[in-house]
Amino acid sequence: MTDTIFALSSGAPPAAIAIVRVSGPGAGNALRSLTGTIPEPRRMGLSMLIDAEGEEIDRALVARFPGPATATGDDTAEFHLHGGRAVVAALEKALSELPGLRQAEAGEFTRRAFANGRIDLAEAEGLADLLNAETELQRRSAMAMAGGAFSRLVGEWRERLLMASASLEAVLDFADEDDVALLPPEFPQELEHLRGEISDWLGRPRAEVLRDGFRVVIAGPPNLGKSTLFNALVEDDAAITTPIAGTTRDVLTRPVAIEGVPFLFADTAGLHDAVDDEIEAIGIERALEALDRADLVLWLGPEGMGPEGARDIASQIDRNDSLTKRKPRHRISAVTGVGMEDLRADLVETARKVMPAPGAAALNERQHRLLTRAVRALGDARHETDPLLAAEGLRQARIAFDSLLGRTTTEDMLDTLFGRFCIGK
């Protein structure tokens, strides 16, 4: 963390304005070298940027932000200049030639903020999700996590756990003294209340379905309009449609947002038993695998013959030879659009039931695993009669909380997380 890093932090040029950010102990020297002066803290100033050879780069607004009260916790400088490719390249070249400065790696600014205590790990994960958000639901959920609401709640749980641990340690250390009795009767109740609150969070919808989209798989035998329905739902000619059976050979997926809800639609090969084509057989095998991973299956085949929980759809109702169904969930024609509006509304309503509420933080797989570990440890401590074993249960719960916030973690995990960020963030 002793290096001074720099990177373009705005959109890729060409653009009206480009913002190049510098963070580290050499940020002030970078300003002095390129402008000949150091501006007042947190005040924008107009300066001509001049490289080491005396060549003018651009006239730009510059600012200096002394640490630790900065986004990264380090001294920071910003250059707001014209967003042409050549202008940005000239500034980056001039910065790279200064001693102690180098180009930032992906996510390095945010990683420094984490290392300097400006954000914790849960907030960093929320920020990563915010950068990748494509729908309003994703954005609001990521904002809740990045804003620290969940981290503050975990901090409160941790404080309550420490209070319970202090009561238990008093029994262990001073049990032979008259003024310290056995654990107070509210001790197990407090652990149970804490365990219940965390369990409520574990029962909430997960972040994966929000991040990856509600997975809807369209399935059935060949030539029942699966690819046509897929194209209508994603509003694109993504899948090839022909009257020839077996046209679809692989699982084709496409992410789409409908009314702000993220979906991942999948078109699959037609399912049937008599398969002589090896490639088609592989396509059917992959289709069956897609059914296992689906959040919802739209079944276009014979009524009642789809996977458990699948929704029967009567497709191709515009055709005289369409498959007859007595009580399908929907009757549609993807060609004429009949029934499609009701189908989309039904999909949105179904997906919203399994997705986090708008603006609510959602747990990812890592966070869910650690809270599950904490609940298990609290349950063990709650029913333990040996004070030493109860104390060990509380310690394990505290370790889970610390890991969740990044107080104890591994470099490999950090590399994976911050590698999701772009350069400049």
VOPAGU-2260 file (C-alpha; in pm, 1 decimal, decimal comma):
REM VOPAGU-2260
SITE   aa  ch    i         X         Y         Z
SITE  MET   A    0       0,0       0,0       0,0
SITE  THR   A    1     304,3     230,2     -15,1
SITE  ASP   A    2     277,2     276,7    -392,6
SITE  THR   A    3      88,6     567,2    -538,9
SITE  ILE   A    4    -160,3     448,0    -798,5
SITE  PHE   A    5    -350,9     626,6   -1072,4
SITE  ALA   A    6    -622,4     538,1   -1322,2
SITE  LEU   A    7    -896,5     681,1   -1536,8
SITE  SER   A    8   -1201,8     674,1   -1309,6
SITE  SER   A    9   -1462,3     799,8   -1555,3
SITE  GLY   A   10   -1599,2     636,8   -1870,4
SITE  ALA   A   11   -1377,9     530,0   -2156,5
SITE  PRO   A   12   -1280,5     811,1   -2394,9
SITE  PRO   A   13   -1381,0     989,1   -2603,3
SITE  ALA   A   14   -1603,0    1180,9   -2363,7
SITE  ALA   A   15   -1672,1    1541,1   -2269,6
SITE  ILE   A   16   -1481,9    1509,7   -1942,0
SITE  ALA   A   17   -1229,8    1256,3   -1816,4
SITE  ILE   A   18   -1143,3    1213,2   -1447,8
SITE  VAL   A   19    -806,1    1065,0   -1359,0
SITE  ARG   A   20    -764,7     980,1    -993,7
SITE  VAL   A   21    -438,6     941,8    -800,6
SITE  SER   A   22    -420,7     779,2    -456,9
SITE  GLY   A   23    -123,9     730,8    -226,4
SITE  PRO   A   24     156,9     921,2     -56,8
SITE  GLY   A   25     274,8    1067,6    -388,4
SITE  ALA   A   26     -58,0    1229,5    -480,7
SITE  GLY   A   27      53,9    1576,5    -370,7
SITE  ASN   A   28     383,4    1543,8    -556,9
SITE  ALA   A   29     193,9    1447,2    -872,1
SITE  LEU   A   30      -3,0    1771,9    -851,5
SITE  ARG   A   31     309,7    1975,8    -789,1
SITE  SER   A   32     497,9    1810,6   -1076,8
SITE  LEU   A   33     222,1    1866,3   -1332,6
SITE  THR   A   34      82,5    2203,5   -1220,0
SITE  GLY   A   35     374,3    2364,5   -1037,6
SITE  THR   A   36     171,2    2410,7    -721,9
SITE  ILE   A   37     -42,6    2226,1    -466,8
SITE  PRO   A   38    -402,2    2351,7    -445,1
SITE  GLU   A   39    -588,3    2411,8    -121,5
SITE  PRO   A   40    -747,2    2096,5      20,5
SITE  ARG   A   41   -1090,1    2012,7    -123,6
SITE  ARG   A   42   -1101,9    2316,3    -353,7
SITE  MET   A   43   -1110,4    2282,4    -730,8
SITE  GLY   A   44    -857,4    2492,5    -918,3
SITE  LEU   A   45    -788,4    2553,6   -1287,9
SITE  SER   A   46    -432,5    2471,1   -1393,8
SITE  MET   A   47    -230,0    2397,3   -1703,1
SITE  LEU   A   48     -89,0    2044,0   -1692,3
SITE  ILE   A   49     272,4    2029,4   -1811,6
SITE  ASP   A   50     475,8    1710,2   -1846,5
SITE  ALA   A   51     842,2    1657,2   -1753,9
SITE  GLU   A   52     957,6    1778,1   -2096,7
SITE  GLY   A   53     768,2    2104,3   -2065,9
SITE  GLU   A   54     493,9    2006,5   -2308,6
SITE  GLU   A   55     141,9    2125,3   -2232,6
SITE  ILE   A   56    -102,6    1838,3   -2185,8
SITE  ASP   A   57    -431,7    2018,0   -2122,1
SITE  ARG   A   58    -593,4    2286,3   -1910,5
SITE  ALA   A   59    -777,0    2102,3   -1634,3
SITE  LEU   A   60    -953,6    2134,6   -1301,1
SITE  VAL   A   61    -749,3    1976,0   -1023,3
SITE  ALA   A   62    -827,8    1895,8    -660,7
SITE  ARG   A   63    -643,0    1757,7    -359,9
SITE  PHE   A   64    -797,1    1549,4     -80,1
SITE  PRO   A   65    -566,9    1479,5     217,3
SITE  GLY   A   66    -607,4    1143,8     388,6
SITE  PRO   A   67    -742,8     975,9     587,3
SITE  ALA   A   68   -1079,9    1143,3     520,6
SITE  THR   A   69   -1089,9    1027,7     158,2
SITE  ALA   A   70   -1257,0     746,1     -30,4
SITE  THR   A   71    -945,1     528,9      -8,7
SITE  GLY   A   72    -810,6     661,8     320,5
SITE  ASP   A   73    -492,6     778,7     141,8
SITE  ASP   A   74    -396,4    1120,4       6,2
SITE  THR   A   75    -587,0    1163,0    -318,7
SITE  ALA   A   76    -566,4    1390,4    -621,2
SITE  GLU   A   77    -805,2    1430,8    -912,7
SITE  PHE   A   78    -752,6    1570,1   -1261,8
SITE  HIS   A   79   -1068,3    1674,6   -1451,4
SITE  LEU   A   80    -962,4    1725,4   -1812,0
SITE  HIS   A   81   -1099,1    1698,3   -2163,5
SITE  GLY   A   82   -1197,9    1341,3   -2244,4
SITE  GLY   A   83   -1013,3    1279,9   -2569,2
SITE  ARG   A   84    -810,0     960,4   -2600,2
SITE  ALA   A   85    -485,5    1143,7   -2674,1
SITE  VAL   A   86    -536,1    1383,1   -2380,9
SITE  VAL   A   87    -595,6    1101,0   -2133,3
SITE  ALA   A   88    -304,4     898,9   -2273,3
SITE  ALA   A   89     -69,6    1197,4   -2240,2
SITE  LEU   A   90    -164,1    1251,5   -1875,3
SITE  GLU   A   91    -129,7     880,6   -1792,1
SITE  LYS   A   92     214,5     878,9   -1956,6
SITE  ALA   A   93     323,2    1183,3   -1755,6
SITE  LEU   A   94     199,9    1026,2   -1432,0
SITE  SER   A   95     373,1     694,2   -1502,6
SITE  GLU   A   96     705,2     874,1   -1543,6
SITE  LEU   A   97     686,5    1023,6   -1195,0
SITE  PRO   A   98     880,0     831,4    -927,0
SITE  GLY   A   99     666,7     598,7    -713,3
SITE  LEU   A  100     358,1     617,5    -935,3
SITE  ARG   A  101     208,1     325,7   -1127,6
SITE  GLN   A  102    -112,5     228,4   -1305,6
SITE  ALA   A  103    -375,8      88,6   -1068,5
SITE  GLU   A  104    -492,8    -270,5   -1091,9
SITE  ALA   A  105    -857,5    -372,7   -1110,3
SITE  GLY   A  106   -1038,8    -286,3    -787,3
SITE  GLU   A  107    -727,3    -145,9    -622,0
SITE  PHE   A  108    -883,2     183,2    -512,4
SITE  THR   A  109   -1167,0       0,1    -335,5
SITE  ARG   A  110    -926,6    -253,7    -189,0
SITE  ARG   A  111    -727,8      29,6     -32,5
SITE  ALA   A  112   -1049,1     169,8     111,6
SITE  PHE   A  113   -1110,5    -169,8     271,8
SITE  ALA   A  114    -752,1    -203,3     398,9
SITE  ASN   A  115    -767,0     147,3     547,9
SITE  GLY   A  116   -1097,1      80,9     725,7
SITE  ARG   A  117   -1307,3     313,0     510,8
SITE  ILE   A  118   -1543,0      28,6     420,5
SITE  ASP   A  119   -1587,2    -328,2     541,3
SITE  LEU   A  120   -1610,4    -642,4     332,9
SITE  ALA   A  121   -1990,7    -654,4     319,3
SITE  GLU   A  122   -1998,1    -294,4     192,6
SITE  ALA   A  123   -1732,6    -378,2     -67,5
SITE  GLU   A  124   -1944,0    -670,0    -191,3
SITE  GLY   A  125   -2242,9    -438,4    -215,7
SITE  LEU   A  126   -2036,5    -189,1    -414,1
SITE  ALA   A  127   -1929,7    -462,7    -655,4
SITE  ASP   A  128   -2295,5    -554,9    -707,4
SITE  LEU   A  129   -2383,1    -188,0    -755,0
SITE  LEU   A  130   -2129,6    -154,6   -1036,2
SITE  ASN   A  131   -2285,9    -455,1   -1209,4
SITE  ALA   A  132   -2649,4    -359,4   -1144,7
SITE  GLU   A  133   -2863,2    -348,5   -1459,7
SITE  THR   A  134   -3212,2    -322,5   -1310,8
SITE  GLU   A  135   -3372,6    -100,4   -1049,4
SITE  LEU   A  136   -3417,6    -393,4    -809,8
SITE  GLN   A  137   -3048,5    -481,0    -836,0
SITE  ARG   A  138   -2945,4    -119,3    -785,4
SITE  ARG   A  139   -3157,5     -66,0    -474,9
SITE  SER   A  140   -3050,0    -390,8    -312,2
SITE  ALA   A  141   -2683,0    -318,1    -383,5
SITE  MET   A  142   -2721,1      34,0    -244,1
SITE  ALA   A  143   -2860,1    -106,9      81,0
SITE  MET   A  144   -2557,3    -333,3     119,1
SITE  ALA   A  145   -2300,0     -77,6      -0,2
SITE  GLY   A  146   -2451,1     188,7     225,9
SITE  GLY   A  147   -2365,5     -13,8     534,4
SITE  ALA   A  148   -2716,3     -97,4     661,6
SITE  PHE   A  149   -2639,1    -467,9     685,9
SITE  SER   A  150   -2291,6    -404,7     828,8
SITE  ARG   A  151   -2439,0    -191,2    1106,9
SITE  LEU   A  152   -2683,9    -467,9    1189,7
SITE  VAL   A  153   -2402,6    -724,2    1207,0
SITE  GLY   A  154   -2212,8    -481,5    1430,6
SITE  GLU   A  155   -2512,0    -469,5    1666,9
SITE  TRP   A  156   -2533,4    -848,9    1672,2
SITE  ARG   A  157   -2163,2    -865,5    1748,6
SITE  GLU   A  158   -2196,0    -620,5    2040,1
SITE  ARG   A  159   -2478,4    -825,3    2191,2
SITE  LEU   A  160   -2267,4   -1135,6    2149,1
SITE  LEU   A  161   -1974,7    -969,1    2327,0
SITE  MET   A  162   -2202,2    -873,1    2616,6
SITE  ALA   A  163   -2315,5   -1233,4    2648,4
SITE  SER   A  164   -1954,6   -1349,1    2628,3
SITE  ALA   A  165   -1860,2   -1106,5    2907,9
SITE  SER   A  166   -2128,3   -1255,0    3135,3
SITE  LEU   A  167   -2001,6   -1602,6    3061,7
SITE  GLU   A  168   -1637,0   -1508,1    3117,8
SITE  ALA   A  169   -1730,1   -1357,7    3456,1
SITE  VAL   A  170   -1870,8   -1693,7    3562,1
SITE  LEU   A  171   -1559,7   -1873,6    3440,5
SITE  ASP   A  172   -1315,2   -1630,6    3604,1
SITE  PHE   A  173   -1490,5   -1546,3    3932,1
SITE  ALA   A  174   -1725,6   -1834,7    4002,5
SITE  ASP   A  175   -1565,8   -1886,4    4344,0
SITE  GLU   A  176   -1640,2   -1529,8    4456,3
SITE  ASP   A  177   -1958,7   -1444,4    4644,8
SITE  ASP   A  178   -2058,2   -1144,9    4429,2
SITE  VAL   A  179   -2065,2   -1342,6    4103,4
SITE  ALA   A  180   -2341,2   -1598,9    4070,3
SITE  LEU   A  181   -2416,2   -1843,1    3792,6
SITE  LEU   A  182   -2529,3   -1714,2    3456,3
SITE  PRO   A  183   -2837,7   -1494,2    3485,8
SITE  PRO   A  184   -3161,5   -1659,1    3369,2
SITE  GLU   A  185   -3188,6   -1418,6    3073,8
SITE  PHE   A  186   -2861,4   -1548,2    2924,6
SITE  PRO   A  187   -3014,4   -1835,8    2720,4
SITE  GLN   A  188   -3311,1   -1618,6    2622,8
SITE  GLU   A  189   -3079,8   -1350,0    2487,7
SITE  LEU   A  190   -2894,1   -1605,9    2277,9
SITE  GLU   A  191   -3222,5   -1742,7    2149,5
SITE  HIS   A  192   -3345,1   -1395,2    2054,8
SITE  LEU   A  193   -3019,7   -1324,5    1872,1
SITE  ARG   A  194   -3034,5   -1660,2    1698,7
SITE  GLY   A  195   -3393,7   -1593,2    1592,5
SITE  GLU   A  196   -3311,0   -1254,5    1439,5
SITE  ILE   A  197   -3027,2   -1402,7    1235,8
SITE  SER   A  198   -3245,6   -1696,8    1130,3
SITE  ASP   A  199   -3501,2   -1449,3     996,0
SITE  TRP   A  200   -3231,3   -1307,8     769,6
SITE  LEU   A  201   -3135,9   -1655,1     653,3
SITE  GLY   A  202   -3496,4   -1707,4     547,0
SITE  ARG   A  203   -3493,0   -1403,7     319,7
SITE  PRO   A  204   -3456,9   -1429,2     -59,8
SITE  ARG   A  205   -3093,8   -1463,9    -164,6
SITE  ALA   A  206   -2883,4   -1223,0    -368,8
SITE  GLU   A  207   -2799,4   -1478,8    -639,0
SITE  VAL   A  208   -3147,2   -1478,8    -792,4
SITE  LEU   A  209   -3138,4   -1099,3    -797,7
SITE  ARG   A  210   -2788,5   -1084,4    -946,4
SITE  ASP   A  211   -2821,7   -1365,9   -1202,3
SITE  GLY   A  212   -3189,6   -1321,3   -1280,4
SITE  PHE   A  213   -3493,8   -1542,1   -1226,6
SITE  ARG   A  214   -3412,8   -1844,3   -1444,2
SITE  VAL   A  215   -3704,5   -1943,3   -1669,9
SITE  VAL   A  216   -3651,2   -2251,6   -1888,0
SITE  ILE   A  217   -3876,8   -2317,6   -2187,0
SITE  ALA   A  218   -3906,8   -2691,3   -2247,3
SITE  GLY   A  219   -4105,0   -2954,6   -2432,4
SITE  PRO   A  220   -4090,7   -3185,0   -2734,9
SITE  PRO   A  221   -3974,1   -3054,6   -3076,6
SITE  ASN   A  222   -4178,8   -2818,7   -3293,9
SITE  LEU   A  223   -4406,0   -2675,2   -3026,4
SITE  GLY   A  224   -4287,4   -2315,8   -3054,3
SITE  LYS   A  225   -4023,3   -2306,5   -2780,1
SITE  SER   A  226   -3777,4   -2091,3   -2975,7
SITE  THR   A  227   -4054,4   -1864,0   -3103,0
SITE  LEU   A  228   -4173,4   -1807,5   -2746,3
SITE  PHE   A  229   -3813,5   -1750,3   -2634,9
SITE  ASN   A  230   -3765,8   -1482,7   -2903,5
SITE  ALA   A  231   -4091,4   -1315,3   -2805,0
SITE  LEU   A  232   -3996,9   -1302,4   -2436,4
SITE  VAL   A  233   -3648,8   -1160,7   -2499,2
SITE  GLU   A  234   -3785,1    -940,4   -2781,2
SITE  ASP   A  235   -3510,0   -1043,0   -3021,5
SITE  ASP   A  236   -3451,4   -1305,7   -3290,3
SITE  ALA   A  237   -3192,9   -1472,4   -3069,3
SITE  ALA   A  238   -3299,0   -1829,9   -3148,3
SITE  ILE   A  239   -3326,7   -1979,3   -3496,3
SITE  THR   A  240   -3684,0   -2084,5   -3570,7
SITE  THR   A  241   -3772,6   -2331,2   -3851,8
SITE  PRO   A  242   -4036,7   -2600,7   -3907,8
SITE  ILE   A  243   -3756,2   -2859,3   -3898,4
SITE  ALA   A  244   -3749,5   -3069,2   -3581,7
SITE  GLY   A  245   -3426,7   -3052,9   -3383,2
SITE  THR   A  246   -3325,0   -2704,7   -3498,1
SITE  THR   A  247   -3228,0   -2606,2   -3142,9
SITE  ARG   A  248   -2923,9   -2816,1   -3045,3
SITE  ASP   A  249   -2798,6   -2636,8   -2733,4
SITE  VAL   A  250   -2927,1   -2433,2   -2440,9
SITE  LEU   A  251   -2955,1   -2070,2   -2546,3
SITE  THR   A  252   -2981,8   -1812,4   -2265,7
SITE  ARG   A  253   -3054,1   -1441,7   -2268,7
SITE  PRO   A  254   -3081,8   -1200,1   -1972,0
SITE  VAL   A  255   -3378,1    -962,4   -1992,2
SITE  ALA   A  256   -3544,7    -716,5   -1754,8
SITE  ILE   A  257   -3925,1    -705,2   -1751,2
SITE  GLU   A  258   -4080,4    -425,1   -1544,9
SITE  GLY   A  259   -3745,6    -384,2   -1369,6
SITE  VAL   A  260   -3724,8    -752,7   -1270,5
SITE  PRO   A  261   -3417,0    -941,7   -1398,0
SITE  PHE   A  262   -3481,8   -1269,4   -1581,9
SITE  LEU   A  263   -3261,6   -1526,2   -1747,4
SITE  PHE   A  264   -3460,8   -1706,7   -2016,9
SITE  ALA   A  265   -3336,3   -2036,4   -2158,2
SITE  ASP   A  266   -3440,6   -2204,6   -2481,3
SITE  THR   A  267   -3374,2   -2579,2   -2492,1
SITE  ALA   A  268   -3356,1   -2863,6   -2740,8
SITE  GLY   A  269   -3676,5   -3056,3   -2801,3
SITE  LEU   A  270   -3715,3   -3347,0   -2561,1
SITE  HIS   A  271   -3788,5   -3692,3   -2710,2
SITE  ASP   A  272   -3662,4   -4048,8   -2679,6
SITE  ALA   A  273   -3578,5   -4163,5   -3033,4
SITE  VAL   A  274   -3252,3   -3981,0   -3098,1
SITE  ASP   A  275   -3011,5   -4103,0   -3366,5
SITE  ASP   A  276   -2813,9   -3777,4   -3397,1
SITE  GLU   A  277   -2528,1   -3764,2   -3144,1
SITE  ILE   A  278   -2523,5   -3382,9   -3138,2
SITE  GLU   A  279   -2898,6   -3368,1   -3078,5
SITE  ALA   A  280   -2857,9   -3620,2   -2794,6
SITE  ILE   A  281   -2603,5   -3392,8   -2629,0
SITE  GLY   A  282   -2847,6   -3101,5   -2668,7
SITE  ILE   A  283   -3122,2   -3299,9   -2496,7
SITE  GLU   A  284   -2887,2   -3392,0   -2212,9
SITE  ARG   A  285   -2802,4   -3024,0   -2162,3
SITE  ALA   A  286   -3172,2   -2937,1   -2175,4
SITE  LEU   A  287   -3239,4   -3180,0   -1890,4
SITE  GLU   A  288   -2955,4   -3022,8   -1690,6
SITE  ALA   A  289   -3109,8   -2678,3   -1750,5
SITE  LEU   A  290   -3441,4   -2803,9   -1612,3
SITE  ASP   A  291   -3267,8   -2903,4   -1289,7
SITE  ARG   A  292   -3128,1   -2549,7   -1247,9
SITE  ALA   A  293   -3449,1   -2368,5   -1339,6
SITE  ASP   A  294   -3640,1   -2145,0   -1102,1
SITE  LEU   A  295   -3945,8   -2198,5   -1322,9
SITE  VAL   A  296   -4020,3   -2422,0   -1623,6
SITE  LEU   A  297   -4265,1   -2323,2   -1896,7
SITE  TRP   A  298   -4380,1   -2660,5   -2031,0
SITE  LEU   A  299   -4507,0   -2662,8   -2388,2
SITE  GLY   A  300   -4542,2   -3041,8   -2410,9
SITE  PRO   A  301   -4837,1   -3272,8   -2332,9
SITE  GLU   A  302   -5037,5   -3157,1   -2035,5
SITE  GLY   A  303   -4912,7   -3285,4   -1701,2
SITE  MET   A  304   -4598,8   -3441,5   -1850,0
SITE  GLY   A  305   -4358,4   -3163,7   -1751,6
SITE  PRO   A  306   -4121,9   -3158,4   -1452,2
SITE  GLU   A  307   -4266,2   -3112,6   -1104,9
SITE  GLY   A  308   -4375,3   -2753,3   -1052,7
SITE  ALA   A  309   -4368,8   -2672,5   -1425,0
SITE  ARG   A  310   -4640,0   -2450,7   -1568,7
SITE  ASP   A  311   -4835,9   -2589,7   -1858,7
SITE  ILE   A  312   -4850,2   -2348,3   -2150,7
SITE  ALA   A  313   -5076,2   -2402,1   -2450,7
SITE  SER   A  314   -4865,8   -2258,1   -2731,0
SITE  GLN   A  315   -4926,3   -2195,5   -3101,8
SITE  ILE   A  316   -5298,4   -2137,6   -3047,9
SITE  ASP   A  317   -5303,2   -1953,4   -3380,1
SITE  ARG   A  318   -5250,9   -2288,5   -3556,5
SITE  ASN   A  319   -5514,7   -2551,7   -3631,3
SITE  ASP   A  320   -5277,4   -2835,2   -3540,3
SITE  SER   A  321   -5173,1   -2694,6   -3199,9
SITE  LEU   A  322   -5142,4   -2931,7   -2903,3
SITE  THR   A  323   -5470,0   -2942,2   -2710,0
SITE  LYS   A  324   -5462,3   -2877,5   -2336,5
SITE  ARG   A  325   -5764,4   -2878,1   -2104,7
SITE  LYS   A  326   -5645,0   -2651,2   -1823,3
SITE  PRO   A  327   -5319,1   -2477,1   -1913,7
SITE  ARG   A  328   -5184,3   -2188,6   -1709,6
SITE  HIS   A  329   -5181,0   -1972,6   -2023,8
SITE  ARG   A  330   -5295,3   -1999,7   -2383,9
SITE  ILE   A  331   -5060,3   -1805,1   -2608,3
SITE  SER   A  332   -4944,9   -1735,3   -2958,1
SITE  ALA   A  333   -4593,2   -1597,5   -2964,0
SITE  VAL   A  334   -4646,1   -1511,5   -3331,2
SITE  THR   A  335   -4961,7   -1300,1   -3295,3
SITE  GLY   A  336   -4896,8   -1191,2   -2936,0
SITE  VAL   A  337   -5221,9   -1334,5   -2796,9
SITE  GLY   A  338   -5181,9   -1413,8   -2427,4
SITE  MET   A  339   -4825,0   -1285,8   -2409,3
SITE  GLU   A  340   -4907,6    -983,6   -2195,0
SITE  ASP   A  341   -5073,5   -1203,0   -1931,2
SITE  LEU   A  342   -4781,2   -1447,2   -1940,1
SITE  ARG   A  343   -4527,3   -1168,8   -1882,8
SITE  ALA   A  344   -4731,6   -1027,2   -1594,5
SITE  ASP   A  345   -4753,6   -1373,1   -1438,0
SITE  LEU   A  346   -4376,7   -1421,3   -1468,6
SITE  VAL   A  347   -4307,2   -1084,7   -1306,3
SITE  GLU   A  348   -4543,7   -1158,0   -1016,9
SITE  THR   A  349   -4384,8   -1501,7    -962,9
SITE  ALA   A  350   -4028,7   -1369,9    -972,5
SITE  ARG   A  351   -4100,7   -1086,3    -730,7
SITE  LYS   A  352   -4218,9   -1335,6    -469,2
SITE  VAL   A  353   -3875,4   -1499,4    -453,2
SITE  MET   A  354   -3667,3   -1185,1    -488,7
SITE  PRO   A  355   -3561,6    -941,7    -215,7
SITE  ALA   A  356   -3802,2    -657,1    -148,0
SITE  PRO   A  357   -3709,9    -332,0    -324,6
SITE  GLY   A  358   -3434,4    -158,3    -130,9
SITE  ALA   A  359   -3369,1    -453,5     101,2
SITE  ALA   A  360   -3019,6    -593,4     141,7
SITE  ALA   A  361   -2984,7    -953,6      26,8
SITE  LEU   A  362   -2730,6   -1210,5     141,6
SITE  ASN   A  363   -2490,8   -1365,2    -105,4
SITE  GLU   A  364   -2364,7   -1722,7     -75,0
SITE  ARG   A  365   -2063,8   -1629,9     141,4
SITE  GLN   A  366   -2266,6   -1416,9     381,0
SITE  HIS   A  367   -2539,6   -1680,4     405,7
SITE  ARG   A  368   -2283,6   -1949,3     488,3
SITE  LEU   A  369   -2123,4   -1742,0     764,9
SITE  LEU   A  370   -2455,4   -1647,6     924,8
SITE  THR   A  371   -2559,7   -2012,8     912,8
SITE  ARG   A  372   -2240,1   -2094,6    1100,5
SITE  ALA   A  373   -2319,4   -1825,3    1357,9
SITE  VAL   A  374   -2674,4   -1958,3    1409,8
SITE  ARG   A  375   -2541,7   -2309,6    1459,5
SITE  ALA   A  376   -2279,5   -2191,0    1710,0
SITE  LEU   A  377   -2535,7   -1987,7    1904,9
SITE  GLY   A  378   -2767,4   -2287,7    1917,7
SITE  ASP   A  379   -2488,0   -2503,0    2057,0
SITE  ALA   A  380   -2404,4   -2240,6    2320,6
SITE  ARG   A  381   -2772,1   -2192,9    2407,7
SITE  HIS   A  382   -2817,8   -2556,8    2507,7
SITE  GLU   A  383   -2471,7   -2617,6    2654,4
SITE  THR   A  384   -2445,8   -2674,4    3029,9
SITE  ASP   A  385   -2066,1   -2660,8    3044,7
SITE  PRO   A  386   -1961,4   -2292,0    3061,1
SITE  LEU   A  387   -1635,7   -2365,4    2875,2
SITE  LEU   A  388   -1816,3   -2526,9    2584,2
SITE  ALA   A  389   -2075,4   -2247,7    2581,6
SITE  ALA   A  390   -1792,9   -1993,0    2562,6
SITE  GLU   A  391   -1644,8   -2179,8    2266,8
SITE  GLY   A  392   -1980,0   -2160,3    2087,9
SITE  LEU   A  393   -1991,6   -1783,3    2137,9
SITE  ARG   A  394   -1635,0   -1755,0    2012,5
SITE  GLN   A  395   -1722,7   -1942,6    1694,5
SITE  ALA   A  396   -2020,1   -1710,5    1638,2
SITE  ARG   A  397   -1796,3   -1405,5    1682,7
SITE  ILE   A  398   -1547,1   -1545,1    1431,2
SITE  ALA   A  399   -1830,6   -1581,2    1179,3
SITE  PHE   A  400   -1932,7   -1215,6    1232,8
SITE  ASP   A  401   -1572,0   -1099,8    1197,0
SITE  SER   A  402   -1528,2   -1297,9     876,3
SITE  LEU   A  403   -1848,9   -1151,1     737,6
SITE  LEU   A  404   -1721,2    -795,5     786,1
SITE  GLY   A  405   -1367,5    -879,7     674,1
SITE  ARG   A  406   -1193,8    -856,2    1010,3
SITE  THR   A  407   -1053,6   -1201,9     947,7
SITE  THR   A  408   -1016,0   -1310,7     586,6
SITE  THR   A  409    -771,5   -1449,5     329,4
SITE  GLU   A  410    -579,5   -1283,7      48,6
SITE  ASP   A  411    -720,2   -1528,3    -208,8
SITE  MET   A  412   -1075,9   -1432,3    -119,1
SITE  LEU   A  413    -988,5   -1062,5    -137,9
SITE  ASP   A  414    -821,8   -1111,5    -476,2
SITE  THR   A  415   -1137,5   -1275,7    -607,1
SITE  LEU   A  416   -1368,6   -1005,5    -473,3
SITE  PHE   A  417   -1175,6    -699,6    -583,1
SITE  GLY   A  418   -1095,3    -859,8    -915,6
SITE  ARG   A  419   -1464,8    -805,2    -999,8
SITE  PHE   A  420   -1406,7    -428,2   -1004,5
SITE  CYS   A  421   -1290,5    -236,2   -1306,8
SITE  ILE   A  422    -960,9     -48,5   -1321,8
SITE  GLY   A  423   -1016,5     296,1   -1173,6
SITE  LYS   A  424   -1249,3     162,7    -902,6
